[in-house]
Amino acid sequence: MNAIRTGSGLSRHVDHLQRLPERNLPTRLLYTGYLLVIGVGLLMAGAQILLTHGMADGRFGISLDDIVYSYYGNRSNSKLESKLNGSMQDKAPIETRRAIIRWVQLGASRDEWDGGMGEHFDQYCVSCHSVIPALPSFTTYEGVLPSAAIDTGTTVDALARVSHIHLFGIAFIFFFVGYIFAQTVGFQPWVQGVLIITPFVFLLVDVLSWWLTKWYPDFAILTLLGGIGYSVASAIMILASLYQMWFMTELSKPKSSQTNSIGQDSID
């Protein structure tokens, strides 16, 4: 009987220690530091999306057109035109951008490239488009020519590279955020479960939508839903975890076992 009582008490004690509001100070600082860094990182990721994909249509803010242009392409223009009128419009003066667009629309001839067009690329483009592996090299005419063709959006190679990076990297983030949130109190288990699994589901929807939109632009709505879904669920888990660690009144600890009153009476 004593062994059973000891085991039961240990089980209750371990369960008590797993409650987030009652974690010791070093653990709460560890969790808090991680959640704050991840929260700021997610905000920076949102800002980066707004300044890249969000400018694909030439206007600030994420829209369905931005997503379609990014993955399916703007097939009424070349990629150079789409970028110079969108996310790259702040990288060169308007006169230079108009000159490049005019050169593309007139056929992107080699003679004009050798006659001075290449100098525009040397001055405003090659600082990135020569050293960043993910970007096409603009140091030569042959390197620029594919970008002067009809814009068909992100290449399959680029999609494969970005997809595996996102799936592996972001899954680790969601795992640790969910692990910390699983220790919160006051939520029904099914509510915790839904919030924990939601980012993983919407991450898969997000990445799958890139591939679908590449060939069928109507699927761009899934990209918006995926991003919104895992962002909202992650924000709820991060904020709830931080609140419970630092602002929730500490739960009552289990009462220690009482001594046998009859035995005490007999001693008295």
C-alpha positions, 0 to 999 in steps of 0.5 A, a space after each residue: 500500500 505504501 508503494 502505491 501511495 508513493 507512486 501516486 504521489 510522484 505522479 501527481 507531483 510530476 504533473 504539477 511541475 509540468 504546469 507552465 505558470 509554476 515553472 521555475 525561474 530559469 525555465 521560464 526565462 528560457 521559454 520566454 527568450 525563445 518565444 520572444 525571439 521567435 515572435 520577432 522573427 515571425 514579424 520580420 518574416 511578415 515584413 520581408 514578405 510585404 517588401 518582396 512578394 507584396 510588391 509584385 503588383 507594384 503596390 504595397 500590401 499582400 493581394 491575390 495578384 501579388 501571389 499570382 505574379 510571384 508563382 504563376 507570373 505576369 504573363 503579359 510582361 517579362 519578368 524584368 518588367 514585372 520586377 522593375 514595376 514591382 518589388 525592384 522599383 526602388 532599386 534604380 531611378 525611374 529613367 533607368 527603369 523606363 530605359 530597361 523596360 523599353 529595351 525589353 519591349 523592343 526585343 532586348 537586342 544585343 546591339 543596344 546591350 553593347 551600346 550602353 544598356 549593359 552599363 545600367 545593369 552594372 550600376 544598379 543590378 549586379 551588386 546582388 545579381 552576381 553574388 547571390 546564388 538564388 538570383 540570376 546573374 546579370 553580369 552578361 547579356 546571356 544572363 539577362 536574356 532569360 529574364 527578358 522573356 515572358 514572366 512565368 513566375 518562380 521556377 520549379 527549381 526555386 520552388 523545390 529549394 524554398 519548399 524544403 527549407 520552409 518545411 524543415 525549418 518552420 516545422 521546428 519552430 512550431 514544434 517548440 512553440 507547441 511544446 511550451 503551449 502544451 504546458 499551459 493550464 485552463 484550456 480544454 485538451 481539444 482546444 490545445 490540440 487544435 491550436 498545436 496542430 493548426 500551424 502544421 496543417 496550414 504550413 502544408 497548405 501554404 507550401 502546397 499552394 505555391 505548387 498549385 498556383 504555379 500552374 493554376 492561379 486560382 489556387 492563390 487564395 490558399 496561400 493567403 489562408 495558409 499564412 493567416 492560419 498558422 500566423 494566428 494560431 502561433 500568435 495565440 500560443 505565444 501570447 498565452 504562454 507568455 501571459 501564464 508564465 508571468 502574469 497568471 497567479 500561481 496555482 495552488 500547490 498540492 497539499 502535503 499528506 496529513 499525519 494520522 490525527 488518531 496517532 497524534 491524539 494518542 501521543 498527546 
